[in-house]
């Protein structure tokens, strides 16, 4: 039996997410999320090589997309 890792953060998300968790939270691919980060559309914090995203910044990004 394979060990399957799933990201279940919608019910009680932490305040700070990594890229994998943030992409699951936004329901977009990690690649698309990294693209938005590179364009400067989403604020991030870097800790060494780790990219950390605040939940409030992700919500702000989604709000900016609202028409």
N, C-alpha and C positions, 0 to 999 in steps of 0.2 A: 504494500500500500504506500502510495506516494504521500509525502508530507506536503500538503497544500497550505500556502500562506494566503490568507485573505485579509484585506484591510476593512475593518468594520469600525468606522469612527463617526458615522452620522448620528448615532443615538446619543453619544456623550463625547464630543470632540475635545481634545486637549487644546490649550491656548496656542501652542506652537507645534507646527507640523513639519515633517520632512517632505521632499518632493513627491515621493510615492503616496504618502497620506494625503497631501494637498491635491494631487491629481484625482484621487478617489473622491475626496470631498467635493470637488468641482465637477466630477464626472467628465473629465477630459483626459487625454493621454499625457503621459509624462513629457513626451516630446513637445506637445503643444504648450504645456505649462512652462517648460524651459525656454521655449520661443518667446512667450509673453514676458518672462523674466529678462531675457536678453534685450528685448525691445524697451525695457524699463516700465512696462505697464503694471507690474506687480512688484511691490517693495519686498526685499528679502534681507536677511541677516546672514552673514557668512561666519562660520566658526571653523577655521582651517579650511578643509575642502567641503565641509557640510554646508548645505543651503537650508536655512530654516525660514519658515513662513508663518507669520502671525495670522491667526484666524480672522482677526479684525481687518487685516490688509486684504485677505481673500474676499471677505464680504464687501469691502470697499471697491475692489476690482469688479465684482459682479454688479454692484450698484451703478458703477460707471458705464456699464454696457446696456443698462436699461434705457429703452427708447421712450 
